[in-house]
Amino acid sequence: MKKSTTAITLTVIYLLLVVASFSVMFMAKQDESLAGIFVALVAMPWTILLTWLVDSLGIDSIVFNTIFLALCCMLNAFIIYFTVSFLARRFRSKG
């Protein structure tokens, strides 16, 4: 089965944005409170679930938040890859 170069390209671009947003968060000074906003944006829509988890379970850990957001970004990357790959196969078979 041929792999979609469009799906790979878009997924790599997304993962580069994720790496850039995490590097901004890790390189920020301790008093910069909005350093993680870029990670929260690239991990959307799962950050809404994180907000609910933090509120309902009372988990207030930066380690938990970072790991959760990293897993959410990986989930988004899988969704992007498989969705674009599916659409590319679908349009390729009709053409």
N, C-alpha and C positions, 0 to 999 in steps of 0.2 A: 504494500500500500504506500503510495506516494505521500510524503509529508508536505503540508502546505507551508510555503515560504512566507506567505502573508501572515499566517498565524504565528509562526516562529518570530517574525520581525516585530509584530505588535506586542507579543509577550515579552520579548527582550527589551523593547522600549519601556514597557510598564515596569519591568524589574529594575531597569536603570533608574527610573523615577523613584522606586521604592528605596533603592540603595542610597540615592541622593537625599531623600527625606530622612532616612535613618541617620545618615552621616551628619546632617544639619542638627538633628536632635542630640547626637552624642558629642558633637563638637561645641555645643552651646555652653555658656557659663551656667552655673547653678542657679543664678537669680533670674535667668531669662525664662519666664513662665510659658511663653508661647512657642517654645522650640519644637514641641511635638505636634504642632498643628498640621504640619505637612504630612506626617505619618498618619494622622487621623483622617486627612483628606484622601490619601491614596488607599486607605483601608476601608473606605465607605463601601457599602452600607452597614458593614459589620460593627462599626464603632457605636452604632445605636444599641446593638446587643451588649457591647462592653459597658455602656452607660447603665443599662438595666442591670447587668450582673453586679457592678460596683454598688449600685443603690440597694438592690435586694439582698445580696449576700454580705454586704459590708466589707468587701475586699478592697483594701486601699494600699496596694503594693505596686511600686513602679516596675518591679520585675515581672509581676503577673501581667500588667498592662502592656509592657514591651513584648513579652512572649505572645500574648494574645493578638496584638496588632501584627506581629510578624507572621503568625499563622493565618491571620485574615488576609494579609497581602499575598501569601502563597495560594490561598483558596481563590482569590481574585485572579491570580495568574493562570491557574488551572481553568477557571471559567472562561477567561479571555481566549486561551489557546483552543479549548475544545469547541467553543461557540464559533470562533472564526474558522476553525478547521472544518466544522460541520457545514457552515455556510459556503465555504470554498468548494467542498465536495459536491454540495447540492447544485451550485451554479455551474460547476464544471460538467456535471452529468447532463444538464439541460442544454448546454451550449454546443 
